[in-house]
């Protein structure tokens, strides 16, 4: 669909779709209107970038109102998305919960494909869009439904806990989902001596260090978090006296051992806000440091920049295109959705 001067939506053939100009252009009037928003992000978005971003931001926010749409932005989105157009911000589960609560008819997922699927599971009646269908996930791709069925045969009677960072088809084969923030709680809630915890091997190892339940892991990993090393962190400490290091549990054990704190994305953010260290390093996708820096300008961030190539497929430009053309819709097979939804809802009900 395209938006005409009258504000009405008109069909556009996929064959003739091209980059669509923003509804608004940079001008002194727009600069003045957007100045309060820019004041909030000026120490992480340069004056050279802002004249490009501002017309897109205003155009996106205008289209959201027209489409009755909201944008869900994961913590790894770039600041111009996270702070300037997102209606809800957080980790993948937080975003899916917000998607279910909102009265909006359209959800634009500024994140990766499995997150859009999870939003669709919890909001089946809503239209869920992702700006780029190629925004995948190395961790989600590390396991298939067939793999899960093989694990069922190899470990009969052992419950399977799957990380939310998996496809709907994988969730449908599992007993319950978990996030990095509630994985230990989910594992212990099952009341069994051992569980399968898939697909992230490092999250499983971290959970094992926190519980007496035997945790059987799958050999999957996040291509961003597994790049970090304990040696790298120790070198950072030597170069930056007084540095506090906080790590995500998707990191290898030597990284977690070298860190001052380990927690989920929301746990890491809360730790920085509560502790207010003079100097901190977030061992995770590097856009998160920029997003947290907006809220704690008194904290200095040392940034080891490992970018997620999948998250970085999402931009202001393709968010705008997604809303103009109502592209690309994410759907889940009804049978898969029903079974996957049960696994997600078991976790949601438990943690609620």
Secondary structure, DSSP 8 states (H G I E B T S, - for coil): -EE-TTS-EE---GGG------SS---HHHHHHHHHHHHHHTTTS-HHHHHHHHHHHHHHHHHHHHHTEEEEEETTS-HHHHTTT-SEEESHHHHHHHHHH---SEEEEES-HHHHHHHHHH-TTSEEEES-TT---TTGGG--HHHHHHHHHHTTT--EEEESSS-HHHHTTSSEEE-TTTHHHHHHHT--SEEEEESBHHHHHHHHHH-SSEEEE-SB--TTGGG--HHHHHHHHHHSTT-EEEE-TTS-HHHHHH-SEE--HHHHHHHHHHH--SEEEEES-THHHHHHHHH-TTSEE-------TTGGG--HHHHHHHHHHT--B----HHHHHHHHHHHHHHHHHH-
